[in-house]
Amino acid sequence: MKDQRVPLRDKASLVLLTFFGSGYFPIMPGTIGSLATIPLILLFAYFHTSFYTLVLFIVFLTAISCLEAHRIQEKNRVQDPGWIVIDEVIGMLITWLFVFPKTDWIHLTVIFVSFRVFDIIKIFPANWVDKKIKNGAGTILDDVVSGIYAGLLLLCLNYFNLLI
């Protein structure tokens, strides 16, 4: 009988890439991964994380996620599987940066909805990244672009006092 043990690095990568298993939800894993980010945002807010610490965290998380997504996708011979949702987590965090440190229910709802809309419609260059970059970076970076677009929308909404 063949040894079926999964290496520890692969287990750790899957915990990261599925954001603690939320990517394994049977329907709409990207939406579930985005929703699962809200407690993380609240945790950062609770501990009064500085803007610069959050930016460093996002940069580090993006770099590690690109590398591990590439490694796991090559190992499993898959491209941008739905169960990888760390890109949604990164996109949501980037969106939040534009209204940081606001965490009231209105802002969290608009962060979630706007990010999901931009993630689904994929405005250029997100659609280009999604179609042309076929590695771990492509899996992650289209959501970075979507997070920037969603964040810019929130910035405009806040500027014109359309959010409380």
N, C-alpha and C positions, 0 to 999 in steps of 0.2 A: 504494500500500500504506500502511495506517495505521500510525503510529508506536506501537509496543507497549511502549515503555519505561515502567517503573514509577517514579514519583517517589521520591526518596531518603527523604522522610518516611514514605511508605507502606512502603518496605522496612524501615526502622527500626521502625515500628509492628508489622509482621508478625513481626520477630525477637523483639520484646518479647512480643506477645500470644500467640505460639506457643511461647514460652520456648525460643528458639534452634531452632525446628523440631520440638520434641517433640510439639506439637499435631497435626502432620501424620501421626503414626503411624496406620496404617489401622484398628486396633482399639483400643478403650479409650483414647482420647487423654487423658482426664482422669486415668486411673490412671497413664499414662506420664508426664504432666506432674507428677503428685504424686511419683512415683519420681525424676524428674529434679531435684526440689528437694533431695533428700538430699545430693548433692555440694555444693550451695550452702550448706546448713546446716553441713556439715563445713568448708567454706571459711571461713565466719564464725567457727566455733569455732577453727580453726587460727590465725586472725589475732587471736584473743582480743577479738572485737568486743564492746563494752559493750552492756548491756541497752538503754540509752537510745539508742545509735546504731542498734541494730536496730529499735527502735520507730520512730524517725524514718525509717529506710529503708522500713519497711513502710507508714507513712503516706504518704510520697512516692510509693512504688510503686503504692499503691492509688489515689491521686488521678490520677496519670498514666495508669494502666491504665483507669480509668473514662472519662477523656476520650478516650483513643485507641480504646478499644473502641467507644464511641459513634460516633466519627467514621468508623471503618472499617466498622462495621455499617451505618450510614446510606449510606455510599458504595457498599457492595456489596449493599444491600437484603436483609440477613440479620439474624436475631435470635438471639443467644446460640448461635453455631455451635460445634460440638464442638472445632474446631481452636483456639479461644481457650482456653488453659490457664493463663494468668498468674493467673487467679483461684484455681486449685488451688495454685499456688506461694505466693500470699499466704495462703491458708487454712492451708497446712502451716507457714509461718513463724509465723503467729499461734498455732497449736497448740503449736509449739516454745517460744514465749514463756513458756508456763505451767510449763515444766520447765527453762527456760534455766538454765545452759549445758550441760545433760546431752546427750551425743551417743553414748552407748554403744549397741550394737546392739539391746538390749531397748527402750530409750526410742525410738530411731528407728523400730523396727518398730511400737510401739504408737502413736506419732505418726502414722505412715502409715495403719495400719489404722483407728484411731479417726476420723481425718479423713475417710477414704474412706467409712466407714459413715455419718457424719453428713452428708457431702456428698450421698450417694445418697438417704438417707431424708428429708432436709430438714425438720427439726422447726421449727415456728413460732418466730420469724418468717421463717426462711430460705425456707420454701415460699411465704409471702406475697410476699416480695421477688422471688422467682423468677417468680411468676405475674403480679404487678401492676406491677412497675417494668420498663417495656419500653424501656430504653436501656442505655448502657454501664454505668451504676451498677448496674442490675439484674443484669447479667451478672456483675459482680464481687462485689457485696455479699452475695449469698446464701452465697458461700463464706467471707466474713468471719464471718458468723453461725455457719456450720458449724465454722469454725476455733475460735471461742470456745467452742462446746459441746464440741468434742473436747478443747480445752485444759482446760476445767473437769473433764472426766472424768479426764484425766491428773493434774491437781492432786489430785483425790480418791484416785486410785490411789496416788500418792506419799504422801499424808497417812497413809493406812492401811498404808503399807509393803508394798503389793502389787506394787510394781516394785522390783527390786534397785537 
